[in-house]
Amino acid sequence: MTDDLSGRTAFADALARLRTSRGLNKKTLARMMGFDPSYVSHVENGRHRPTCEFAARADAVLQTNGELAAAFDAFLAETQTQEGPSPRTTRAAARMRAGLVVRREDSQLTLTEDGYYHIRILRDVHNAGDQPVTRFPVRIDVDAHPADPHLSRRFYRDNPVTLTELGFRATFDGEPSRWELVEDRDAYKKIYVWFEPGGLPAPIYPGRSATIVCSYRVHATKWGNWFEREIRWPTEQLSVHLRFPAGVEVSLTGREVTWSGDRKLPSPPTAAIRDGVTDFSWSTNVPPLTNQYHFDWQLAA
């Protein structure tokens, strides 16, 4: 195998240049990509070889229109053997969707008469990568006082959200599935949903699809008057439903949060009253990676 140093250096230089031109530091880019900051630093400094997944995510987050993918192709070309190109030289641009792809996400938040927000998130996922996938990470993040971080920390220190009160449940293709709490803070939970319906492992193999549904509840006093969806996987369709008792007056606003700043939603939510519930619905197709869609409301009886 030939020395890959020059190709690796060219990719690192392109990554650093594009990152800087977007006004991002390494830590911010790493967060947007879902990588450890030290890994981004090592790639830029030439200490680590970039992977296809790393190149694909960086290309998508930085919106380089394939420039980083092409630099990654050039890097891979230098890793070929004397017998011919390595199987890994598949074009990075063609593997932009490597790993799980969310075909459809349907997120629902419902305020019920008992004072709880009930959250249900359905994802139809497809494995577009070349390795089986065995779990899916879920994050639960609440903030009753987003405008005052100090007050929020103090509030949740005295009133933590507990796993018991969440009543978390998960299903895999309609069957209850095992889950594991991996991070537990006062106002934040991270959970792994294992693909084990009925207690039996059922990995999503390359080319296969499945439906994952997660549900939980948080009392309104602990949740806060907001709901947000962050695009952390390539997503083809996102829909959001915010449901309130019809007798409650709701003033709802929404915005799209991108790395370049906030802006209005491409289209406003629409409202419809059915069975005593006001349902505010909103949807979008092919939302960009790392975008956040944030909804705020005020309630009045």
Phi, psi and omega in degrees: 000137182281162178294130183260014190297316184294319178294322179294318179296319180297318178295315180298318179296319179295319180298312181297318180296314182291321178299313181296320181295337177270359179074027182252140170271173185296323181295317181293317178299317180300317179297317181294329181273341184084026179246161174290138180303325181295329180291317177301316180298317181295322179294314181296328181272001177080009181277334179240144173283133176290147176260167178299318180297318179299312181297319181295316180292318179298318180298319182289315183293318181277353177052059184266002180056037175092359182296315178290325178299319179294321177295325178290322176301316180296321177297315180295327181299332181279354179262006183291153178270173179294336181282346182145181183291147177293149176302340182284356184278015170305137185302132180299323181299327180284346181250022179302334183261020181302141181090200182287136173243133177271106178293320181206132170240128176240111183250130180233134171236126185232124173270122182252169185297341180278003177086010180255146165269125178256123184248131177226124182236118179254132176229124167269115185244152180227135179272103179263008180266198182241014178228146177294149179246134187244353183204166180221129181276140178233135178243135175241117186228124181238157178198102181283344182223067185297337181277352183222085183303322181296313178298320180296314179299317180295319180299313183284337172296322179273338183225065183294150172280123183259154179297325181297314182289337178294325183059041186297138177221151178216143174231153178234113186052042174086354181252138176306138184232152181291145175220161186220128175282121184246345175211129187227105174238169187304319184239018184210137175226139171240130186230138171261123172267116181272140181279076184222065179297134181065018179083004182249131180302135179218070181303150172273108184279160179309132180086355181257163183230164178200165177244126180245128179236128177238140179217148178197176180220151177219134179296147184302329180291340181254344186280305188104160183267060180201161176211138185219141173240128178249134183273098183255352175226154174307124187232132181268327180211134177233130174229144182231134175234122177246116192240129183227152175304138186297336180281357181259128177281128185238127172252110190244135174229157179216154177210158177256126182252120179236170180294342179265358178136176180269153175204167179295155174299147178304330176212147182283156173297150176252149184244141175215143180255123178220130175052043176076015181231133172270119183251111173269121183238148180206146180210160176208155179249140177049058176292143181295148175303143178075351175298149174238142178241111193246131181238134176236151177212159172237138183247144175215135181295000000 
